[in-house]
Amino acid sequence: HNPARADPPRMRDRTFGALALAVLTALFAYYTVWALVTPLIDVGHPVLKLFPSPELAVAIPAYLGACVVCASACVVGVAMITHKPKRA
């Protein structure tokens, strides 16, 4: 391993950032079509085989949001229990 030939960390960060942006853009486009367009397509159309049920487009984010709220509440609760306030 020759450190003089290694990519600078900035270039690796840019590559990772570009890849993450491309993946998240593709996922956002897929979710947008799934949630907003598939309910308008006739039942039995072959395009619908590419997507799960439109009801899940609402249920999955709602479940994940509830999990995030519960996890945040647990972290705050544990912090409040373990860190006793200083007496003046």
N, CA, C and O of each residue as an XYZ file, in Angstrom:
352
protein
N       0.843     -1.180      0.000
C       0.000      0.000      0.000
C       0.883      1.236      0.000
O       1.682      1.439      0.914
N       0.739      2.039     -1.003
C       1.554      3.240     -1.142
C       0.704      4.453     -0.767
O      -0.223      4.791     -1.504
N       0.988      5.121      0.358
C       0.153      6.245      0.774
C       0.203      7.423     -0.189
O      -0.731      8.224     -0.224
N       1.264      7.545     -0.963
C       1.370      8.664     -1.903
C       0.367      8.520     -3.043
O      -0.058      9.520     -3.621
N      -0.017      7.285     -3.374
C      -0.942      7.060     -4.490
C      -2.389      6.934     -4.039
O      -3.289      6.864     -4.877
N      -2.630      6.905     -2.740
C      -3.996      6.734     -2.236
C      -4.837      7.960     -2.581
O      -4.342      9.086     -2.641
N      -6.119      7.702     -2.804
C      -7.033      8.808     -3.057
C      -7.137      9.672     -1.809
O      -7.179      9.161     -0.690
N      -7.178     10.977     -2.008
C      -7.371     11.815     -0.817
C      -8.754     11.561     -0.221
O      -9.691     11.241     -0.952
N      -8.891     11.700      1.087
C     -10.189     11.436      1.726
C     -11.310     12.272      1.136
O     -12.457     11.827      1.091
N     -10.999     13.466      0.687
C     -12.018     14.331      0.120
C     -12.640     13.698     -1.120
O     -13.848     13.816     -1.325
N     -11.840     13.028     -1.951
C     -12.362     12.407     -3.163
C     -13.252     11.212     -2.810
O     -14.285     11.002     -3.445
N     -12.858     10.432     -1.807
C     -13.691      9.310     -1.393
C     -15.012      9.803     -0.820
O     -16.056      9.193     -1.050
N     -14.972     10.902     -0.076
C     -16.201     11.476      0.474
C     -17.110     11.967     -0.640
O     -18.325     11.785     -0.575
N     -16.530     12.591     -1.664
C     -17.331     13.062     -2.800
C     -17.954     11.894     -3.541
O     -19.115     11.964     -3.944
N     -17.196     10.820     -3.726
C     -17.716      9.645     -4.411
C     -18.860      9.032     -3.618
O     -19.899      8.685     -4.180
N     -18.667      8.902     -2.318
C     -19.722      8.370     -1.465
C     -20.954      9.272     -1.495
O     -22.081      8.785     -1.570
N     -20.740     10.573     -1.436
C     -21.847     11.515     -1.471
C     -22.617     11.435     -2.781
O     -23.848     11.471     -2.779
N     -21.905     11.326     -3.899
C     -22.570     11.217     -5.197
C     -23.355      9.913     -5.296
O     -24.474      9.901     -5.808
N     -22.786      8.831     -4.817
C     -23.474      7.542     -4.848
C     -24.707      7.570     -3.938
O     -25.771      7.085     -4.322
N     -24.568      8.130     -2.746
C     -25.706      8.217     -1.823
C     -26.808      9.089     -2.415
O     -27.989      8.763     -2.291
N     -26.436     10.187     -3.052
C     -27.434     11.056     -3.676
C     -28.173     10.329     -4.791
O     -29.394     10.445     -4.904
N     -27.448      9.582     -5.610
C     -28.085      8.848     -6.712
C     -29.043      7.784     -6.184
O     -30.155      7.648     -6.695
N     -28.631      7.033     -5.175
C     -29.476      5.980     -4.622
C     -30.718      6.576     -3.964
O     -31.827      6.086     -4.179
N     -30.541      7.623     -3.169
C     -31.692      8.226     -2.483
C     -32.643      8.905     -3.464
O     -33.854      8.915     -3.241
N     -32.117      9.469     -4.537
C     -32.983     10.055     -5.562
C     -33.813      8.975     -6.241
O     -35.006      9.163     -6.478
N     -33.186      7.846     -6.555
C     -33.921      6.740     -7.175
C     -34.993      6.199     -6.224
O     -36.114      5.924     -6.652
N     -34.661      6.046     -4.945
C     -35.646      5.563     -3.970
C     -36.799      6.555     -3.806
O     -37.953      6.146     -3.684
N     -36.496      7.839     -3.801
C     -37.545      8.851     -3.682
C     -38.464      8.828     -4.895
O     -39.682      8.941     -4.756
N     -37.889      8.683     -6.074
C     -38.708      8.618     -7.289
C     -39.597      7.372     -7.274
O     -40.779      7.453     -7.608
N     -39.037      6.224     -6.888
C     -39.816      4.990     -6.804
C     -40.960      5.145     -5.819
O     -42.095      4.779     -6.127
N     -40.675      5.691     -4.615
C     -41.714      5.854     -3.603
C     -42.788      6.833     -4.071
O     -43.975      6.618     -3.826
N     -42.375      7.907     -4.742
C     -43.343      8.890     -5.221
C     -44.296      8.269     -6.234
O     -45.505      8.491     -6.171
N     -43.754      7.496     -7.162
C     -44.617      6.820     -8.143
C     -45.507      5.809     -7.435
O     -46.694      5.705     -7.742
N     -44.943      5.063     -6.493
C     -45.701      4.049     -5.761
C     -46.863      4.677     -4.997
O     -47.982      4.165     -5.032
N     -46.597      5.790     -4.304
C     -47.619      6.372     -3.438
C     -48.622      7.236     -4.196
O     -49.794      7.280     -3.824
N     -48.187      7.920     -5.248
C     -49.062      8.896     -5.903
C     -49.654      8.437     -7.232
O     -50.730      8.893     -7.620
N     -48.966      7.543     -7.929
C     -49.428      7.165     -9.269
C     -50.153      5.823     -9.273
O     -51.177      5.678     -9.941
N     -49.634      4.838     -8.534
C     -50.247      3.507     -8.604
C     -51.704      3.458     -8.161
O     -52.444      2.628     -8.689
N     -52.174      4.294     -7.222
C     -53.611      4.241     -6.914
C     -54.490      4.671     -8.091
O     -55.680      4.356     -8.111
N     -53.934      5.374     -9.055
C     -54.710      5.857    -10.192
C     -54.723      4.885    -11.373
O     -55.463      5.091    -12.335
N     -53.909      3.828    -11.308
C     -53.802      2.862    -12.402
C     -54.867      1.787    -12.231
O     -55.152      1.358    -11.113
N     -55.451      1.355    -13.338
C     -56.487      0.327    -13.302
C     -55.955     -0.985    -12.724
O     -54.808     -1.363    -12.961
N     -56.805     -1.666    -11.969
C     -56.447     -2.953    -11.378
C     -56.173     -3.950    -12.505
O     -56.917     -4.004    -13.485
N     -55.124     -4.723    -12.367
C     -54.773     -5.717    -13.362
C     -53.752     -5.234    -14.374
O     -53.282     -6.020    -15.196
N     -53.401     -3.959    -14.331
C     -52.391     -3.441    -15.263
C     -51.037     -4.045    -14.908
O     -50.717     -4.172    -13.726
N     -50.230     -4.423    -15.911
C     -48.945     -5.091    -15.615
C     -47.956     -4.229    -14.826
O     -47.083     -4.766    -14.144
N     -48.079     -2.929    -14.908
C     -47.154     -2.056    -14.172
C     -47.299     -2.246    -12.667
O     -46.330     -2.075    -11.926
N     -48.496     -2.597    -12.208
C     -48.730     -2.755    -10.779
C     -47.941     -3.911    -10.174
O     -47.790     -3.980     -8.954
N     -47.438     -4.816    -11.006
C     -46.630     -5.929    -10.498
C     -45.266     -5.443     -9.990
O     -44.584     -6.164     -9.261
N     -44.869     -4.224    -10.373
C     -43.583     -3.680     -9.945
C     -43.639     -3.032     -8.561
O     -42.603     -2.681     -7.997
N     -44.844     -2.873     -8.016
C     -45.015     -2.155     -6.761
C     -45.822     -2.980     -5.761
O     -46.699     -3.748     -6.155
N     -45.528     -2.822     -4.468
C     -46.385     -3.428     -3.448
C     -47.728     -2.697     -3.391
O     -47.968     -1.756     -4.148
N     -48.576     -3.133     -2.507
C     -49.899     -2.538     -2.336
C     -49.786     -1.044     -2.017
O     -48.928     -0.653     -1.226
N     -50.630     -0.209     -2.614
C     -50.572      1.237     -2.310
C     -50.848      1.557     -0.836
O     -50.386      2.579     -0.328
N     -51.593      0.694     -0.155
C     -51.840      0.923      1.260
C     -50.543      0.883      2.073
O     -50.399      1.590      3.070
N     -49.613      0.053      1.634
C     -48.332     -0.038      2.336
C     -47.497      1.230      2.170
O     -46.613      1.494      2.985
N     -47.765      2.015      1.131
C     -47.035      3.266      0.925
C     -47.328      4.255      2.045
O     -46.538      5.166      2.291
N     -48.446      4.082      2.719
C     -48.783      4.923      3.866
C     -48.424      4.201      5.163
O     -47.908      4.821      6.093
N     -48.691      2.912      5.230
C     -48.499      2.163      6.470
C     -47.027      2.057      6.873
O     -46.703      2.217      8.050
N     -46.142      1.795      5.932
C     -44.723      1.608      6.265
C     -44.103      2.900      6.822
O     -43.482      2.853      7.884
N     -44.248      4.054      6.144
C     -43.688      5.282      6.733
C     -44.332      5.644      8.076
O     -43.652      6.162      8.962
N     -45.628      5.379      8.236
C     -46.279      5.669      9.513
C     -45.687      4.797     10.624
O     -45.432      5.287     11.724
N     -45.469      3.525     10.347
C     -44.872      2.617     11.324
C     -43.445      3.052     11.668
O     -43.067      3.092     12.839
N     -42.659      3.376     10.638
C     -41.281      3.802     10.884
C     -41.236      5.107     11.664
O     -40.382      5.278     12.534
N     -42.143      6.026     11.364
C     -42.204      7.277     12.113
C     -42.555      7.044     13.569
O     -41.970      7.666     14.457
N     -43.509      6.147     13.827
C     -43.867      5.818     15.207
C     -42.683      5.187     15.935
O     -42.458      5.466     17.113
N     -41.931      4.343     15.246
C     -40.743      3.729     15.863
C     -39.697      4.785     16.220
O     -39.075      4.708     17.279
N     -39.503      5.761     15.348
C     -38.536      6.834     15.618
C     -38.986      7.663     16.815
O     -38.172      8.002     17.673
N     -40.264      7.992     16.881
C     -40.782      8.766     18.019
C     -40.615      7.973     19.322
O     -40.201      8.534     20.337
N     -40.930      6.689     19.300
C     -40.784      5.859     20.507
C     -39.325      5.731     20.927
O     -39.008      5.821     22.113
N     -38.447      5.526     19.970
C     -37.018      5.411     20.289
C     -36.491      6.723     20.860
O     -35.713      6.717     21.813
N     -36.909      7.845     20.282
C     -36.480      9.149     20.800
C     -36.988      9.359     22.219
O     -36.253      9.856     23.072
N     -38.223      8.992     22.479
C     -38.782      9.125     23.824
C     -38.023      8.243     24.818
O     -37.796      8.643     25.959
N     -37.634      7.051     24.383
C     -36.864      6.161     25.268
C     -35.492      6.750     25.584
O     -35.043      6.688     26.729
N     -34.833      7.312     24.595
C     -33.518      7.919     24.821
C     -33.634      9.093     25.785
O     -32.830      9.221     26.709
N     -34.626      9.947     25.577
C     -34.822     11.087     26.474
C     -35.170     10.597     27.875
O     -34.671     11.143     28.858
N     -36.011      9.585     27.980
C     -36.379      9.046     29.283
C     -35.194      8.477     30.031
O     -35.028      8.733     31.224
N     -34.367      7.706     29.342
C     -33.178      7.129     29.981
C     -32.230      8.241     30.409
O     -31.652      8.176     31.494
N     -32.062      9.265     29.566
C     -31.186     10.381     29.924
C     -31.716     11.117     31.145
O     -30.936     11.533     32.002
N     -33.031     11.284     31.237
C     -33.613     11.979     32.395
C     -33.460     11.157     33.670
O     -33.266     11.717     34.749
N     -33.548      9.842     33.554
C     -33.434      8.983     34.733
C     -31.986      8.901     35.213
O     -31.727      8.962     36.415
N     -31.050      8.764     34.287
C     -29.654      8.547     34.677
C     -28.927      9.828     35.064
O     -27.984      9.764     35.851
N     -29.317     10.968     34.554
C     -28.634     12.226     34.859
C     -29.468     13.006     35.870
O     -30.437     13.681     35.523
N     -29.064     12.893     37.108
C     -29.760     13.607     38.170
C     -29.345     15.080     38.146
O     -28.168     15.379     37.947
N     -30.283     15.998     38.345
C     -29.919     17.413     38.359
C     -29.066     17.733     39.585
O     -29.227     17.125     40.643
N     -28.163     18.690     39.428
C     -27.308     19.120     40.541
C     -28.114     19.988     41.495
O     -28.893     20.846     41.079
N     -27.910     19.745     42.776
C     -28.592     20.543     43.802
C     -27.825     21.831     44.014
O     -26.595     21.825     44.058
N     -28.541     22.936     44.144
C     -27.887     24.226     44.336
C     -27.501     24.477     45.764
O     -26.940     25.528     46.077
